[in-house]
Amino acid sequence: MIVPFRDEGGCLVVFACAGCGAVMTARVARVALPDHSGQMYGHDLLANLLQPGTYAVDPGNGRPWQPSEPEPEERGVRLLTYSITGPSNRIAIAPGDVPRTVFIPERLGGCCRGWDGQYGPNLACAQCGCPVATRVDDCGFWQVVWLQPDAVRPVAVDGPVQRVMNWDELPGTSSIDPHDRWGPPWEAAVAVALAHLLVISAGRRVTVPEGPVAAAFRRAIDSLLPTEPPARQLVLAGPGLSPTIMDIALVPKHPQTGEVWPGAAGTVVPLAADVWTYMAFNDDRRLMPAARGMPAGVRRDDPPPLLPHTLFRPDGRVFLSTLERLAPDPQPWLRRIFDLVRDRPYMDPFS
């Protein structure tokens, strides 16, 4: 469970219409923007991007649903290619936390089971009718309302100050979805960490010890980086783990503040806290049947824990967007990787 952290001034906020001043949202507290905020996944209806009572700020650039390249024409039909981007500092909030808004009917276009926001802001202030936000809830999208940063303003309100959880209280989340597949937040979180890893690798080989980190990272690392020495090593580090000397530390990123765990010396790669915690402390060994009784100390899970039935694949599009943000002027070797994945975003080992 995410506990909101205190915003500047130590209190909760509501968002008001910049035009008429009417309060439009419930009281919310800021948390870090999840790594899967810009992810598209399958054709199922996904959950809320954020928990009720929280909001996050997206520092990305661009305009909502701006075509990512000139519109091509094929056999006289104009094709639109959209990317999940938005204006700088747009504000994400749970759909249930904007009760004082109304829909703009002519902007409620969608693709399948809901609204994808491609026609621009589709929510207006209930008092003055000014467009203020875009609701996205179509299949394949995490459900969220994006408040337009120039159409709203935060207002501090009275309320209990929410504490920041300690590093030893970090939550964990399962690696699988209800269909026994790797969960989409995992695919996005590892893609973000992988982009960080490539930037700091300087194009050198990176090795990963056996275990959950290898299951999530090794195939992608071996596909994108050289396989010959010299090599650097990526190792889990963080709260609750024994300190060790390491070359590159894979450390948790705080889910409320967005800060990277400060206890590792040297080079660090941030990973979403709930994914990091599961990798660090969950035992994913596959159980084997035993005859003539079970020895003392052996796990007796019945039924055995669910495990993904496919190889892990990080999200290629999340990887690209993160790499582009981290390295706007990349080295030639990194640019080659970017172009390769951009041209074939679903190539092995990406999803």
N, C-alpha and C positions, 0 to 999 in steps of 0.2 A: 504494500500500500504506500502510495506517494504522499508524503506530508509536505504541504506547501512551505517554501522558505519565506522569510520576511523580505519584503520589497524595500526599496529605499524609503526611509522614514519609519520602518518597522511595522507597517500596517497593511491591511488588505486594500484593494482598490476596486472600484467599479468603473466601467467605461461609459462615458456620456457622448451624446451626439455633438459634434463640433459645430453644427449649425444652430440648433435650438437649445442645447444644454441639457436635454432630457436624458436621464439615466436609462440605459438600455440593457444592462447586464446584471447578473448576480454578483456578489462579492467574490473576488478571485485573488489568488496569490500566484506569483510567478514561479515557474519551474523551467528547467532546461528543455530546449526543443528536442524531441525524440529524433533519433537517427532515421527513422522510417517515415518522417513527415512528408517527404516528397516521393514516396514509393507507390508504384502501381503494382497490384498483385492479383493475378488470376481474374476470375469472374464471380467470385463470391462476395456477399455483403460482409464488409469488415467492421470491426469494432470502432469505438471512438478513439481518435488520436490521443486525446488528453482526458484525464479524469475530471469529473465535475469539481468545480471550485478552484481550478487552476487555469493559467494561461501561459503562453510562451511566445517569444518574439523570434521571427525568422529574419536573419540579416541579409538574406539573398537579394539579388538584384533582378531587374527585368519587370515586365508587366504581366499580369495574370493571363495565362493561356495565349501568350504571344506566339505566333508561328515561329518555330525554331529555325526555319530556312524559307527562302522564297517558295511560294505555292507552285508545285509542279502541275502540269496538265498531262493527263493520260487519256488518249482517245476522246478528247474534248471535255473530259470531266476534271474539274479542279479538285485537287486533293489537299486537305489541310493536315499539317503535322503539328501537333501541339506538344508542349513540354510543361511539366509541372513547376512553374516558377511564379514569382509574384513580386510586388514592389518591395523595396528595402524596408525592413522593420514592420512588415505586416504582422498582425497579432492573431495567433491561433487560440481558440477557445472552444470548449465543448458545446455542441448544438443546444443542449438543455439550459445553458447559462446565458442565453440571449432572449429572454421572454418578452421584452418590449420592442420587438422588431416585427415587421410584416413582410410577406413575400412580394416580390415584383413579378407579376404573372408572366409578362412578356420575356422575362429572362430566365425562365425555369427549364431551359433545354437540358437534355441529358442524353445518354447513350443507351441505357438499358433499364436499370431498375431505380434510378434516382436522378439527381442533378449533379452535373460535373463542373458547373461554373464557367463553361467556355464562353458564355455570352456576357461575362462581366458580373459586377455585383448584383446579387438577386435578393438581397434583404435590405429593407429600408427602415429608417426610424419610424416607430409607430406614431409619433407625435407630429413630425413635420414632413415625413415622406422622403427625406433625402436618402439616397443609396449609401449604405454604410458598411456592407459586408457581403461575403460570398459564402453560401453554404454548399459543401461538397459531400455527397453521400451516395454516389452511384456505386455500382459493383466494381470491385477492384481498387477502390479508394478508401483510405482511412477517413472516417466521418469526422468532419471538423467544420467550424465556421471561421473564416479568415476576415478579421476586421481590417478595414482600410485605414492605414495609419494617418492619413490626412483627413479622415472623416470622423474620427473619434478622439477623445482625450481621456486619460486616466484621472480619476478623482480619488484621493485617499479617503478611507472611511474608518470608523471605529470598529474594532473587532479584536479578538484574541491574537496575540502575536504567535505565529507558528514557528516552532523550533526547527532547526536544520538537523537532520539525522546524522549520527556519528558514522564514521567510516566502517565501524564494525556492525552497523545495523543495515547495511545495504541489502536491498531485496534481490531475489533471484527469480528467474522465469524459465520454464521448461523449454527445451530445444525443439519440441514438436508441436504441431497443430492438431486439431481434432481428427484429422485424417491420417495420422501417423507420418506426416511429412515434416521436414524442417520448417519451423515457424518463420513467417516473413519478417518479424522484427529481428530475428537472428541473422537472416540473409542481409538485411540492411546494415545492422550494427557491424558485422564482420566486414562488409564492403567498405564502410567508412574507415575502420581500423586498417584494412589492407591498403587503402589509398595513403594513409599516414605512413605506413610501413614502407611503401615504395619510395615516397619522397625522401625519407631519411636513409634509405639503403644506399643511395648514391650509385645504384645500378649493380651493386655487388650481391653475391649469393647470400641468402638467408636460410638457416636451418632451423627446424622446430623439433623439440624432443617429442617422443611418443606420448600420446594422451589426447585430451579433448582439444587442445590448441592445434595439434597436428590434424585432427579430423576436420577442423573448420578452415585452416589456413594453408596446409601443406600443398595441396593440389594447385591452388591458385599461385602460390609463391613459386613453385617449381615450373609453372607454365609461363610466368612473366619475367622471372629473373634468371640470370645465368646459373648453370649447375656446377661450374668448376670453381675451385677455391681461388683466392681466400674467401672465407665465409664469415658471416656474423650470425649470432644465435638469438632467437626470440623466445623469451621465457616469461611465464606468469609471475607477477610480483604484486604485492598489495597487502591490505590489512588481513591479519590472520594467517599469513603464509610465513614460513621461515625465511629470514633474510639470507640472501645468497648473492654472490658476485655474478653479474650478468652483463651481456653486451647491450641488448635491447630489451627493455622491460615492457610487458603488456599489462597495463594497469587500469583500474576502474576510473570512470568519469562519473562524478557525483550527479545523481538524477535530479537534484533540486537546483544546485548552484551552477552545474556544468563544469566545475573545477576538476582538474586532473589530480589523482592521488599524489601528494607531495613527498611520499616517503622513499621513492626510488631515486638512486643516483644515476647520472648519465642520461642516455637516450631513452625516451619513453614513447610508447604508442598507446593512446587512450582507447578504451573499449567501453561501450555502454555498461553501466554497473550491473544490471540484472543479468546480462549475458556473462560478464566477467565472474560474478558470484557463482553462477551455475557451473562454469568451467572449473573454477577453483575448488569447489567443495562437493559437487554432486558426483556420485559414483555411477558411471555409465557402463560398467563391465557387464557383458552379457552373461546371463546365468546358464549353467550347465546342469543337466540332470545328474543326480548322484544315486548310486545303488547302495543298499545296506546301511541306510541311515546317513545323517548329516553330521560331520565333525563339529565340535564346539567352535564357535566363532565364525562359522560360515553363514553368509546371508541366507535368510529364509523367506524372501519375498514371495508371496503367493496372492494374487498373480504377479508375475515378474513385471518390472517397470517397462512402459512403452519406450521404444527406441525407433528413430527414423529408419526407414527401409531403403533409403537411397543415399548416394554420396552427397556431401554438402556442396552447395553452389551459392556463392555470394551474389548479391544483386548487382548485375552489370551496370544498370543505369544509375543507381546510387553511387557506385564506385566512380563512374565517370564524372558525375556532378561534384563529388567531393574532391577528386583529383584536380578538376578545373579550378575549384575554389582555392585549393592549397598551393597550386603551382600555376599561376596565370601566365608565367613566362617560363615554361619547362625546358630542361635540358633536352638535346636531341633524342637521347635514348628513352626518356620519359614520354616525349611527344610521340615516338613510334608506338609505344604501348597504348597511349591514349587513342591514337588513330586506329590501331588494330581492334581495340575493344569497341570503339564508337561504330566502326563499320560492321561489326558482328557482335552486338551487345549480348546475344544469347549463346555465343560460342562457348564450348567447354573451356574453363570450368565454371562459367557464369550461368546464372539462371535468367 
